[in-house]
Amino acid sequence: MAIAFPMLLVLSLLLYPNGISKSLAARPPVVNIGSILQLNSTTGGVAAIAINAALEDINSDPTVLNGTTLKVETKDTNCFDGFLGMVQALQFMETDVIAIVGPQCSAIAHIISYVANELRVPLMSFASDATLSSIQFPFFVRTAPSDLYQMAAVAAVVDYNHWKIVTAIYVDDDYGRNGIAALDDALTAKRCKISYKIGFPANAKKSELINLLVSVSYMESRVIILHTGAEPGLKLFSMANRLNMMGNGYVWIATDWLSAYLDANSSVPAETISGMQGVLTLRPHIPNSKIKSNLISKWSRQSQKYNHSDLRVNTYGFYVYDSVWTVARALDAFFDDGGSISFSNDSRLRDATGGTLHLEAMSIFDKGRKLLEKIRKVNFTGPSGHVQFDASGDLIHPAYEIINVIGNGMRTIGFWSNYSGSLSTVPPEALYSKPPNTSLANQQLYDVIWPGQTAQRPRGWVFPSNAKELKIGIPNRFSFREFVTKDNVTGSMKGYCIDVFTQALALLPYPVTYKFVPFGSGTENPHYDKLIQMVESNELDGAVGDIAVTMKRTVNADFTQPFIETGLVILAPVKRHITTSWAFLQPFTLEMWCVTGLFFLVVGVVVWVLEHRINDEFRGSPREQLITIFWFSFSTLFFAHRENTMSTLGRGVLIIWLFVVLIIQSSYTASLTSILTVQQLDTSIKGIDDLKNSDAPVGFQVGSFAQDYMVNELNISRSRLRALGSPKEYAKALELGPKKGGVMAIVDERPYVELFLSTYCKIAVAGSDFTSRGWGFAFPRDSPLQVDLSTAILSLSENGELQRIHDKWLKTGECAADESEMINSNQLRLESFWGLFLICGVACVISLLIYFGIMLRKYVRHEPKKSLRRFISFVDDKEPPKDRKKRSMSLPASAAATAPMAALDVERPARNGGSVIDIEG
């Protein structure tokens, strides 16, 4: 046995070297990690407490590292002095540690990330700088949400409140600049923007901060995003309060530095908290849990133990606590997988000058990549929530709370979650089991108390006190001057559009200084697309006039709510219709006349077939029977037919046909009356299709979008288009016509056409409007004035002021009302009656099928020899007397009275030798 055991051991080592090394690998008694913090800051102090609290919990639990003790070496750095802080951090990297918690400063984190990559030491940083990426720095592990998500939450709040422009104040370092860059991208995605951004150094003097705030107060935006540290941020709030910038109309949104400061400090001076009433801030959302409550309950003891008794736990404390636990769990998996702690020197790191950095003392962690792999795979629940990293190296499900500073504390008004990308009053963890819903209509926040102790949402912008006059471009028209024109005497602008604009401005709750800038010479109508281009290039601050809102123009500028509806219509010359001696033929089209006459004959033939065998009035010589068919069918037009119908089928067909005749007769009478008594207009143009199918010239107003519309949308050749500048040119061109150098029609907008027709009565609108547009005022992209003026225009419409202005300038006379009626043909077409003809035709076919079915049954029963000639003869014969007697017994009293007379005719031979056809009913 003594010999067998060593042999088995050797054999096992040879066969299973990996498994034996894993099971026999010895865990070191102590493993060192490092931390780089600014201990005299709120975040640094909270982080130091959290690290030590985590180490106590880890080392007191033998199941975590199985006897290995985790220790921390902390380096106090200076975040405000970037150079000194980086030197201190580099000196700390001479220490052999397997991981580093921190740094909290973005500038130092950037430098240390380069070093961590070379030394293969995982950097467990809670710096929120969005440009710190695991792609560039593989050993950088972000253990708190990135500013990318925080700025997305800020943009969501801005968009939710319908603000379009904001002012950004930031500390001018990596943290501030990169955070505002992320905010700019997030706002752009929401079609908002930063109208003014201003940075300041971390050590800025009081006078510099005051000058900064004064410059901000001159700006248009009243929504201010403050992305700084706690110390300069509190100074800015205090100074803003003294400058009356914390009152009505202002909106202040501070990033999570404010919530971190207020959460961590147990005693905030009353003056400080009163100076930030109504401020919104963000806080990384951490769901409530028992683990979180346990850490909070023992935090007081931990803070006293490490000389930070005035600090409470905040969100960064939870994240740092879980960062240490992440290292411990990864280290345990690292040891279980056979990992070992060893360092080696890099021959490239030599301090040839004998400096104090001692670069040669920096050692590479040999198994650093393996430990990093284990860190990326951790999956557990800690005080900060679910700790798990996604493919990009960020924590999964980042979320933020939206907080309103009120009274002596803070109130959560809602949440933002990256999962849904939207705002909600429901905690994010309740949404993870549902499909994400990013619709703005479904977003919701609780009511906010804004600066100035008001619950009314601020507008978010004002005209700055030092603002220049707005230059408003006005088209200086040559024709249709009722809409907008320049007074040649006073030089002022007037017209329908000007009145609408000034009345809308009067409804705004703030003054607007402006001056009108005429656009165009006044000798011809200007081109409106050029006017819109000047607004887009900021040569003009807006454009007011009869400006049609088109798709092309909305790409370059924002338009207000349309203040008048308009569309393109066709103007065409008309002539009065002269009544002729053949006017009685005009109510029906030729097709209608033909089909109606044909049905008269068809119905006559059908009734003759059904009545011929049993009704003597439909018998006789062929000539007499043909006359009877024609007489009977056409006499039904006046309900004057004298022949009685005896068969049930014949009566059914006749009733349906008389109903059709009644409808046709009534329609004919009404249409003929209209033709003879109402003045008719006629034109060769019926609608847009006639324009497209013709080669004749078409007119349009100079400067109108109608030219491009006809070319691009209707595919009308540009060579066919003629530019016309005034109503007189309209009338002359239409009077001449295309053969004499004029035009066949003019395409223009409805408001111009109505004015034109109030004077020129020999022209009318052909067809209906074939576009639906409106006129609006144009402003540069994202101009807040566009939104407020749209609201004002709606108010003018609701209170009737818009209609009053319309009647003042554009009220037309009776001529326009008479001549602007759309021209439609009064002829009655077959399409209007085909249903009636269809019913009548079906009734005839069914009756004939039933009749011939009965005849065929009788023929088979009575005739022993079968042939087509015999069947035709059988159908043509008069009904036998015994069948007639049976029929008489079944007839009603009125019909039975005529039966004896009919019986006398049974033996009477056919008149003139004609055959008798007896039809079964």
VENDALIN-V376814 format. One line per field, one symbol per residue. ss: DSSP state (@ for helix, = for strand, . for the rest). psi: psi as a letter, one per 30 degrees, with the letter a starting at -180 (. if undefined). burial: I if it has 9 or more other ideal C-beta (glycine too) atoms within 8 Angstrom, else O. A space follows every 50 residues. Layout:
ss=???
psi=???
burial=???
This chain:
ss=.@@@@@@@@@@@@@@.@@@@@@@@.....========....@@@@@@@@@ @@@@@@@@@..@@@@...========.....@@@@@@@@@@@......== ==...@@@@@@@@@@@@@@..====..............===....@@@@ @@@@@@@@@@....=======..@@@@@@@@@@@@@@@@...======== .....@@@@@@@@@@@@...=.=====..@@@@@@@@@@@@@........ ====.@@@@@@@@@=....@@@@@.....=====.....@@@@@@@@@@@ @@@@@.....=...@@@@@@@@@@@@@@@@@@@@@@......===..... ........@@@.===..@@@@@@@@@...===..===.=.....=...== ======..=========....===...@@@.........@@@.......= ...=......=........======.........==......==.@@@@@ @@@@@@.......======........@@@@@@@@@.....===...=.. @@@@@@.==....===.======.==......@@@..=.@@@@@@@@@@@ @@@@@@@@@@@....@@@...@@@@@@@@@@@@@@@@@.........@@@ @@@@@@@@@@@@@@@@@@@@@@@@@@@...==.....@@@@@@....=== =....@@@@@@@.....@@@====..@@@@@@@@@@.@@@....=====@ @@@@@@@.....====......===..==....@@@@@@@@@@@@@@@.. @@@@@@@@@@...@@@@@@........=.@@@.@@@@@@@@@@@@@@@@@ @@@@@@@@@@@@.....@@@@@@@@@....@@@@@@@@@@..@@@@..@@ @@@@......@@@........
psi=eeeeeeeeeeeeeeeieeeeeeffkkkkekkkllkjljfgleeeeeeeee eeeeeeeeffjffdghfkkklkkkkkljffjeeeeeeeeeefffkjlflk jalfkeeeeeefeeeeeefhjkjikgkgkffjkfeeiegjjkglklfeee feeeeeeeeeghkfklkkklkiaeeeeeeeeeeeeeeefghlljfkkkll lfhkleeeeeeeeeeefflekgjkkjjaleeeeeeeeeeeefghggakfk kkjkafeeeeeeefkfjkkeeeefggkfkkllkkkjlkleeeeeeeegee eeeeeghhffklkaefeeeeefeeeeeeeeeeeeefgglljklllkffjk iffhaffieffkkkjegeeeeeeeefgljlkaffajjkkaffglklhklk kkkkjkbgalkkfalkkfefglklfkkeffffglkkjgkfffkkllkkjl kghkfkklefllklfgklkkjjkkkjlelhffeklkjfefflklleeeee eeeeeffkglkkklkkjkjlffflkljfeeeeeeeeggekflkkaijkjl eeefeflkllkkfkkllklkkkklkkkkklfgffffekleeeeeeeeeee eeeeeeeeeffeffjffglaleeeeeeeeeeeefffeghgkfkkkfkeee eeeeeeeeeeeeeeeeeeeeeeeeeffkkkkklfkfafeeeeflglkkll kkflfeeeeeeeefhkkfffkkkkfleeeeeeeeeelffggblflkklke eeeeeeffejfgklkkalkgljalklkkllkgkfeeeeeeeeeeeeeegf eeeeeeeeegklafeeeefgkkjkkgkkleffgfeeeeeeeeeeeeeeee efeeeeeeeeefjekkleeeeeeeeflkkleeeeeeeefflleeefffee eeeffefklkkggllkjjkk.
burial=OOOOOOOOOOOIIOOOOOOIIIOOIOIOOOIIIIIIIIIOIIIIIIIIII IIIIIIIIIOOOOIIIOIIIIIIIIIIOIOOIOIIIIIIIIIIOOOIIII IIIIIIIIIIIIIIIIIOIIIIIIIIIIIIOIIIOOIOIIIIIIIIIIII IIIIIIIIIIIOIIIIIIIIIIIIIIIIIIIIIIIIIIOIOIIIIIIIII OIOIOOOIIIOIIIIIOOIIIIIIIIIIIIOIIIIIIIIIIOIOIIOOOI IIIIIIIIIIIIIIIOOOOOOIIOIIIIIIIIIIIIIOIOIIIIIOOIIO OIIIOIOIOOIIIIIIIIIIIIIIIIIIIIIIIIIOIIIOIOIOOIOOIO IOOOOOIIOOOIIIIOIIOIIIOIIIOIOOOIIIIOIOIOOOIIIOIIII IIIIIIOOOIOIIIIIIIIIIIIIOOOIOOIOOOOIOOOOOOIOIOOIII IIOOOOOIIIIOIOOOOOOIIIIIIIIIIIIIIIIIIOOOOOIOIIIIII IOIIIOOIOOOIOIOIIIIIOOOIIIOIIIIIIIIIOOOIIIIIIIIIIO OIIIOIIIIIIIIOOIIIIIIIIIOOIOOOOOIOOIIIIOOIIOIIOOII IIIIIIIIIIIIIIIOOIIIIOOIIOOIIIIIIIIIOOOOOOIOIIIOII IIIIOIIIIIIOIIIOIIOOIIOIIOOOOOIOIOIOIIOIIIOOOOIIII IIIIIIIOIIIOOIOIOOOIIIIIIOIOIIIIIIIOIOOOOIIIIIIIII IIIIIIIIOIOOIIIIIOOIOOIIIIIIIIOIIIIIIIIIIIIIIIIOOO OIOOIIOIIIOIOOIIOOIIOIIOOIIIOIOOIOOIIOIIIOIIOOIIOI IIOIIIOIIOOOIOOOOOOIIOOIIIIIIOOOOIIOIIOOOOOOIIOOIO OIIOOIOOOIIOOIOIIIIII
